[in-house]
Amino acid sequence: SSGINAEWPLRPGGDDFKSGQTKYKSVLVDFLVGAGIKPTSIVSYNHLGNNDGKNLSSAKQFRSKEISKSNVVDDMVESNKILYADGKHPDHTVVIKYVPYVRDSKRALDEYISEIFMNGTNTIVCHNTCEDSLLASPLILDLVILAELCERITVQLDAEPQPRRFNSILSILSYLLKAPLVPAGTPVVNALFKQRACIENIMKACIGLQPGNHMMLEHKLGAPLQQGYNMSQQAHLQKHSTTQYVSAKLGHVKTPSQ
């Protein structure tokens, strides 16, 4: 990515579609770490018989997949310095075997061992059988649609005469990919719901809505408020925010008749 710059006509987003086992892992580990449960061992086993499985029987091809599947938990682990004060990471092992007989029907098995209260342990084991290509194919459509939409979004800053476009590296595509690319100096986010919230909030900005939040303070006060009153969007709460909001707009979309 060192040769990629903001003026590139191409839009790299990352490597390897995130469709099954890795997507589940990015949700489960985010939940465990957020709940104060410390994953210490993650073992993921797969076998499949399609061309993907055949290609991964090559040591070099497998190493690439092993890295993308293993790195998906890094930002979630690093987000909790209390659980991982020593800077260590869970033991994380990925195994992939080629079994021609099962063809596209991929088997994925995972074991998560975590440390809990009073030196106890918690073990979660899951098994998933899926048609691998049928999970991955819709992601191709999603990626193309989202990337094309980003081409039509501009952001106008008050202090600048010309609107800006997204960086050539579309980190917004990380929701769909195991190993997302990000512009230099940008933190990598693999937690699935954070990735989805990013897309949702960008879409809201395009139609002039506030970013989503789940505070709902109007429902948590002792006395009920007037119906339709949303405290999270009131000016006296907004002024305490340290985020500089910018307006975003969609470019004109031509219909076939135009």
C-alpha positions as CSV (number, residue, x, y, z in Angstrom):
1,S,0.0,0.0,0.0
2,S,3.0,2.3,0.2
3,G,2.6,3.2,-3.5
4,I,-1.1,4.1,-3.2
5,N,-2.0,7.7,-3.0
6,A,-5.2,9.7,-2.8
7,E,-5.3,10.5,-6.5
8,W,-5.3,6.9,-7.7
9,P,-8.2,6.1,-10.0
10,L,-8.4,2.6,-8.4
11,R,-10.2,2.0,-5.1
12,P,-8.4,-0.6,-3.0
13,G,-10.2,-1.6,0.1
14,G,-8.4,-4.7,1.4
15,D,-8.0,-8.4,1.0
16,D,-10.2,-11.5,1.2
17,F,-14.0,-11.4,1.5
18,K,-15.3,-11.8,5.1
19,S,-18.3,-14.1,4.7
20,G,-18.5,-16.8,7.4
21,Q,-16.1,-17.9,10.1
22,T,-14.1,-14.6,10.2
23,K,-17.2,-12.5,10.3
24,Y,-18.5,-14.5,13.2
25,K,-15.1,-14.2,15.0
26,S,-15.1,-10.4,14.6
27,V,-18.5,-10.3,16.4
28,L,-17.8,-12.9,19.1
29,V,-14.4,-11.6,20.2
30,D,-15.7,-8.0,20.3
31,F,-18.5,-9.3,22.6
32,L,-16.1,-11.2,24.9
33,V,-13.5,-8.4,25.2
34,G,-16.2,-5.8,25.7
35,A,-17.8,-7.9,28.5
36,G,-14.5,-8.2,30.4
37,I,-14.0,-11.8,29.3
38,K,-10.4,-12.5,28.2
39,P,-10.0,-14.8,25.2
40,T,-6.7,-16.6,25.6
41,S,-6.9,-19.3,22.9
42,I,-8.7,-19.2,19.6
43,V,-8.4,-22.2,17.3
44,S,-10.2,-22.2,13.9
45,Y,-10.4,-25.3,11.7
46,N,-11.8,-25.4,8.1
47,H,-12.1,-28.0,5.4
48,L,-13.6,-27.5,2.0
49,G,-13.3,-29.0,-1.5
50,N,-13.8,-26.1,-4.0
51,N,-11.0,-24.2,-5.9
52,D,-10.5,-22.0,-2.9
53,G,-9.6,-25.1,-0.8
54,K,-7.4,-26.5,-3.5
55,N,-5.5,-23.2,-3.9
56,L,-5.0,-23.0,-0.1
57,S,-3.3,-26.4,-0.1
58,S,-0.3,-24.4,-1.3
59,A,1.9,-23.2,1.6
60,K,2.2,-19.6,0.2
61,Q,-1.5,-19.3,-0.4
62,F,-2.3,-20.7,3.0
63,R,0.1,-18.3,4.7
64,S,-1.8,-15.3,3.2
65,K,-5.1,-16.6,4.4
66,E,-3.7,-17.5,7.8
67,I,-2.6,-13.9,8.3
68,S,-5.9,-12.3,7.2
69,K,-7.9,-14.7,9.4
70,S,-5.6,-14.2,12.5
71,N,-5.3,-10.4,12.4
72,V,-9.0,-9.8,12.6
73,V,-9.0,-9.8,16.4
74,D,-6.1,-7.5,16.9
75,D,-7.9,-4.1,17.3
76,M,-10.5,-5.7,19.7
77,V,-7.7,-7.1,21.9
78,E,-5.8,-3.8,21.9
79,S,-8.9,-1.9,22.8
80,N,-8.9,-3.3,26.4
81,K,-5.7,-2.5,28.2
82,I,-7.1,-3.8,31.5
83,L,-7.5,-7.4,30.1
84,Y,-4.3,-7.3,28.1
85,A,-2.2,-5.0,30.2
86,D,0.9,-7.1,29.4
87,G,0.5,-6.4,25.6
88,K,0.0,-10.1,24.9
89,H,-2.5,-11.5,22.4
90,P,-4.5,-14.8,22.5
91,D,-2.9,-17.9,21.1
92,H,-4.5,-17.9,17.7
93,T,-4.2,-20.9,15.3
94,V,-5.9,-21.3,11.9
95,V,-6.0,-24.7,10.1
96,I,-7.4,-25.2,6.5
97,K,-7.6,-28.6,4.8
98,Y,-8.5,-29.5,1.2
99,V,-11.2,-32.3,1.1
100,P,-12.4,-32.6,-2.5
101,Y,-15.5,-34.7,-1.6
102,V,-17.3,-32.0,0.2
103,R,-16.9,-29.6,-2.7
104,D,-18.4,-26.1,-1.9
105,S,-19.9,-27.3,1.4
106,K,-17.4,-25.7,3.8
107,R,-17.0,-27.0,7.4
108,A,-15.8,-24.5,10.0
109,L,-15.1,-25.4,13.6
110,D,-14.0,-22.9,16.3
111,E,-12.9,-23.1,19.9
112,Y,-12.6,-20.0,22.1
113,I,-11.1,-20.4,25.5
114,S,-11.3,-17.4,27.8
115,E,-10.2,-16.5,31.4
116,I,-13.1,-15.4,33.7
117,F,-13.7,-14.5,37.3
118,M,-11.5,-16.1,40.0
119,N,-9.2,-17.8,37.5
120,G,-12.0,-19.7,35.9
121,T,-12.2,-20.6,32.2
122,N,-15.0,-20.4,29.7
123,T,-15.0,-22.4,26.5
124,I,-17.2,-21.8,23.5
125,V,-17.2,-24.3,20.6
126,C,-19.1,-23.7,17.4
127,H,-19.6,-25.6,14.1
128,N,-20.8,-24.1,10.8
129,T,-21.6,-25.8,7.5
130,C,-22.2,-23.5,4.5
131,E,-22.1,-23.2,0.8
132,D,-18.9,-21.2,0.6
133,S,-19.4,-19.6,-2.8
134,L,-23.0,-18.6,-2.1
135,L,-21.9,-16.7,1.0
136,A,-19.2,-14.9,-0.9
137,S,-20.9,-14.0,-4.2
138,P,-23.4,-11.4,-2.8
139,L,-20.4,-9.6,-1.2
140,I,-19.1,-8.9,-4.7
141,L,-22.3,-7.0,-5.5
142,D,-22.2,-5.2,-2.1
143,L,-18.6,-4.2,-2.7
144,V,-19.2,-2.8,-6.2
145,I,-22.4,-0.9,-5.1
146,L,-20.7,0.6,-2.0
147,A,-17.6,1.6,-3.9
148,E,-19.6,3.2,-6.7
149,L,-21.7,5.1,-4.2
150,C,-18.5,6.5,-2.5
151,E,-17.5,7.9,-5.9
152,R,-20.5,10.2,-5.8
153,I,-20.1,11.5,-2.2
154,T,-18.3,14.8,-1.6
155,V,-17.6,16.5,1.8
156,Q,-17.6,20.2,2.0
157,L,-15.6,21.8,4.8
158,D,-16.5,25.3,5.8
159,A,-13.0,26.7,5.4
160,E,-12.3,25.2,2.0
161,P,-13.7,26.4,-1.4
162,Q,-13.7,23.0,-3.0
163,P,-15.4,19.8,-1.7
164,R,-13.3,16.8,-0.9
165,R,-13.8,13.2,-2.1
166,F,-13.0,10.0,-0.2
167,N,-9.4,8.9,0.0
168,S,-8.4,6.4,-2.8
169,I,-8.1,3.7,-0.2
170,L,-11.8,3.0,0.7
171,S,-11.6,1.9,4.3
172,I,-15.4,2.0,4.4
173,L,-15.2,-1.4,2.6
174,S,-13.7,-3.0,5.7
175,Y,-17.1,-4.3,6.6
176,L,-16.8,-6.8,3.7
177,L,-13.1,-7.7,4.0
178,K,-10.9,-9.8,6.4
179,A,-7.8,-7.6,6.0
180,P,-8.9,-4.0,5.3
181,L,-6.6,-1.4,3.9
182,V,-6.6,2.1,5.5
183,P,-4.9,5.4,4.7
184,A,-1.6,6.0,6.4
185,G,-2.0,6.9,10.1
186,T,-5.6,5.5,10.2
187,P,-6.5,2.9,12.9
188,V,-7.6,-0.4,11.5
189,V,-11.1,-1.4,12.8
190,N,-12.2,-5.1,12.5
191,A,-15.1,-5.1,15.0
192,L,-18.1,-5.8,12.7
193,F,-20.7,-3.6,14.3
194,K,-18.3,-0.6,14.4
195,Q,-17.7,-1.1,10.7
196,R,-21.5,-1.2,10.0
197,A,-22.1,1.9,12.2
198,C,-19.5,3.7,10.1
199,I,-21.5,3.0,6.9
200,E,-24.8,3.8,8.5
201,N,-23.6,7.2,9.8
202,I,-22.1,8.2,6.4
203,M,-25.4,7.4,4.7
204,K,-27.2,9.5,7.4
205,A,-24.8,12.4,6.8
206,C,-25.7,12.2,3.1
207,I,-29.3,13.0,3.8
208,G,-28.7,15.5,6.6
209,L,-29.3,13.3,9.6
210,Q,-27.2,13.2,12.8
211,P,-24.9,10.2,13.5
212,G,-26.7,7.4,15.2
213,N,-26.3,6.9,18.9
214,H,-28.0,4.7,21.5
215,M,-28.1,7.2,24.4
216,M,-31.9,7.9,24.2
217,L,-31.6,10.2,27.2
218,E,-35.2,11.4,26.8
219,H,-36.3,7.9,27.9
220,K,-34.0,7.7,30.9
221,L,-35.1,10.8,32.9
222,G,-37.4,10.6,35.9
223,A,-40.2,12.7,34.3
224,P,-41.5,11.8,30.8
225,L,-40.7,14.3,28.0
226,Q,-42.9,15.6,25.3
227,Q,-43.5,13.1,22.5
228,G,-41.0,13.4,19.7
229,Y,-38.4,15.4,21.8
230,N,-35.0,14.0,21.2
231,M,-32.4,15.3,23.7
232,S,-29.5,13.7,21.9
233,Q,-30.0,16.1,19.0
234,Q,-30.5,19.3,21.0
235,A,-28.0,22.2,20.7
236,H,-27.1,22.3,24.4
237,L,-25.9,18.7,24.2
238,Q,-24.2,19.1,20.9
239,K,-22.0,22.0,22.1
240,H,-20.2,19.6,24.4
241,S,-19.1,17.4,21.5
242,T,-15.5,17.5,20.4
243,T,-16.3,16.1,16.9
244,Q,-16.2,18.6,14.0
245,Y,-19.3,17.8,12.0
246,V,-19.1,18.3,8.2
247,S,-21.8,18.2,5.7
248,A,-21.8,15.5,3.0
249,K,-23.8,15.4,-0.2
250,L,-24.4,13.0,-3.0
251,G,-23.6,14.0,-6.5
252,H,-26.3,14.1,-9.1
253,V,-27.2,10.6,-10.3
254,K,-28.2,10.4,-13.9
255,T,-31.0,8.0,-14.9
256,P,-30.8,6.0,-18.1
257,S,-33.2,8.5,-19.8
258,Q,-30.7,11.3,-19.2
